[in-house]
């Protein structure tokens, strides 16, 4: 019997994709928002495709605010874009 592949929905394009193909955005119990490339950080997770376009769409739709039920502090999206660029390089 084949192993079940966990699927998650991207906040930007709203497509269901395998969890491994997406980047997890995590809000820690302390309220800090960051990218989680390994998928192991504690906290509430939401998923975005590794394309900057999906992050832009999620920002426009205020998808992270809804996913975390909290307003996003200034600079969070810029920091996520920077982390995404660094993470995709390495």
Buried (B, 14 or more C-beta within 10 A) or exposed (E): EEEEEEEBBBBBBEEEBEEEEBBBBBBEEEEEBBBBBEBEBEBBBBBBBBBBEBBEBBBEEEBBBEBBEEEBEEEBBEEBBEBBEEEEEE
